[in-house]
Amino acid sequence: MAGETDYTKKLFLRLNSNGCIELDGDYLWDGCDTPEIDPDIDLSPVPLLKLTQLLCGLYSDDNEKADIKRFKKLAAEIDASGDIVRQLIKTIEVKFP
């Protein structure tokens, strides 16, 4: 149809400081104009903890030995992410004694 809006088929997500991941409507890359996000997409903010619980729940019934390595990597990435946040907290606390 002529005049139809060209929507993107990619979702851009944002991790908020409250620990929730939500749809990021303010996205650009390389300064290019990008298609609009389809307004019919409804993605409520989801806490990072909930996503981790869902991920582990998906793989909790039918585990294989190879899953151990994958989940150790996931745990290490979550721990490293926590370290980054804790360091930011310390940096902010220094500004406001």
C-alpha positions, 0 to 999 in steps of 0.5 A: 500500500502506498503511504504505509509507514515502514517499521523496524523489525528490530527491538532496541532495549534499554537497561534502566537504573531501577533494574528493569529492561524496557523497549527503547524508543530513543534509538539511533545508530551511526546518525542515520534515520531509522524506521519507527518502532511498530506502535503495536509492540507492547513491552512492559518493563521487566526486572533483570532478576525476573528475566534471570529467573525465567531464563533459568526456569526454561532450562531447569527441567532437561539439563545436559552437562554442556549447560553447566559451562553456559550457566557458569558464564551467565553467572560470571557475567551477572557478577561482573555486572553487579561489580560495575553497578557497585563501583558506580554507587561508590563513585556517586557516594564520594560526590555526596558524603 
